[in-house]
Amino acid sequence: MPIRTNRGRTAVYRRLWGWPLRSPRHLAMAIIGFAAVVAATSVLIDNAVGPGKGRGPAATAPSTTVASGAGNQVGVLPPPRTSTPLPTKAPSPTPGGATVPVNPNAQLVADMWVDAFSDFEPGRTTKERWLEGLRPHTSNEVFPQLESVDPVDVPVVIDQPVKAVKSFTDSVEFEAPLEDGKLYVVVVRLPEGWKVHKFDKVG
């Protein structure tokens, strides 16, 4: 028979809430039943929502696949490529630097070298003596070339001043007139002083 009065409903509710407190066994059964109801509710909610819904962006974010030389690696970016510039060719330096007035020491060395170069008399002057006159005014790199020269074949230098044609800070180019051309001489500044570093016949 249904309960129609508030007093009847209150009595029924009081019996229901008071049942777990009647004994420890009733209390344990009530707790187990409540936990079962909560677990069943959670399962039903998860099934209703569906897989993959309600999760954070980190769980559903796609992984980045990058192909490398050794194979595919997930989530690894290749190192940045650096390009090495090609070496540029340095401009050739100007011989001796900027054009300057002729250094007096360079002029003196050129005069003495040309005089010693033309100071050879066959039958009276030996090659050794001729080389000794040139040695003090010649660089060590050029002197072996003089040793291979036969002084008999040395052209005659006309008795005129040795003329500077180009003058730089560390080198001076000179010309001396010959009977059949010109004698070209280059004097350079070395640690040991001004020395003839090149000679040649022109013409």
Secondary structure, DSSP 8 states (H G I E B T S, - for coil): ----SHHHHHHHHHHHHHGGGS-HHHHHHHHHHHHHHHHHHHHHHHHHH-TTTT--HHHH----EEEETTEEEET-------------------TTSSB----HHHHHHHHHHHHHHH---TTTS-HHHHHHHHGGGB-TTTHHHHHTS-GGG---B-SS--EEEEEBSSEEEEEEEETTEEEEEEEEEETTEEEEEEEEEE-
